[in-house]
Amino acid sequence: MSAKPNRKNNDPKKSKNNEEISQDSEFQYGKHVIINLLESKSQINKLFLQKGISGPSITDILNLVKQQGIVFQEVPKSKLDDMTDNANHQGVVATVPPFEYSTLNDAFDLADSQGVPPFFLILDGIEDPHNLGSIIRTADAVGVHGIIIPKRRAVGLTGVVAKTSTGAIEHVPVIRVTNLSQTITELKERGIWIFATAMEGEDMRTWNSEGAIALVIGNEGQGVSQNILKNADGTVTIPMIGHVQSLNASVATAILAYEVARHRIPKM
């Protein structure tokens, strides 16, 4: 099941000619993101292409758009800049319906359909959309069944997140919850072992990361909050010998998530 953001924009975008785009529309942009949307046959309200743009990826996009009967329009680059707040849209922007987040049951069902123990990521207050997008991309690569994020004091699924995930946002269930501690309790009741990242945690090289597991990644500056740490079954750390004893949240997630995934990914 796709993980799809339910983002509301209180100030609908307007082009320079004051053409209003529906408040119920969201923006996705970038060649790889749009190709992924089209190939997965996700709903697209309208596609906007920069006038005069060309290239193999644009040809692929146009072919898919025409096959699926999607309305598209060529517009000046300035309009795409306006729609995306001057992000790197690569000359292509799609308006899509507001997205809905997945549920825990969706994630458990996905694991069950694959016949493997559930594997979750719990993000405790990740605030940088680039970090979240990168984590979603990693999650898709290593077979995470669901990413759990809090509703408050954390980034949600935005256009920047979607762009950074390079399309992975369409494949990884993202569950937004009111209370992480309560969700952790529910996961434990359903047989999931909870491990949080901590500097004083167990060396990841001796960590038993097999079975049904959820990995908690902390806020970029504060780490995992104390109330989450005390509810975890254990803590784990990445051994480092350099002068900087911390890693970017998305990098740390990738290292630890692969440690879990290496027991699951079939040998090539």
MOURSUL-V538694 format. One line per field, one symbol per residue. ss: DSSP state (h for helix, s for strand, l for the rest). phi: phi as a letter, one per 20 degrees, with the letter a starting at -180 (. if undefined). A space follows every 10 residues. Layout:
ss: ???
phi: ???
This chain:
ss: llllllllll lllsllllls llllsssssl hhhhhhhhhl lllllsssss lllllhhhhh hhhhhhhhll lsssslhhhh hhhlllllll lsssssslll lllhhhhhhh hhhhllllss ssssllllhh hhhhhhhhhh hhlllsssss llllllllhh hhhhlllhhh lllssssllh hhhhhhhhhl llssssssss ssslllllll llsssssssl llsllhhhhl lllsssslll llllllllhh hhhhhhhhhh hlllllll
phi: .fdcfdeddf cgfcffemfe egfedcdcbo gfffffgffe lffcfadddf gnfbpgffff fffffffeme fcbecfggff gffdlmfeel nbcdecfged fedgfgffff fffemcffcc dddenfdeff ffffffffgf fdnfeaddce fdlbfdedff ffffflnfgf cdfdddcfcf ffffgffffe needcdfbge ffggfdfede nfbcdedegg demfffffgf effacbcefc defeebcggf ffffffffff ffedffff
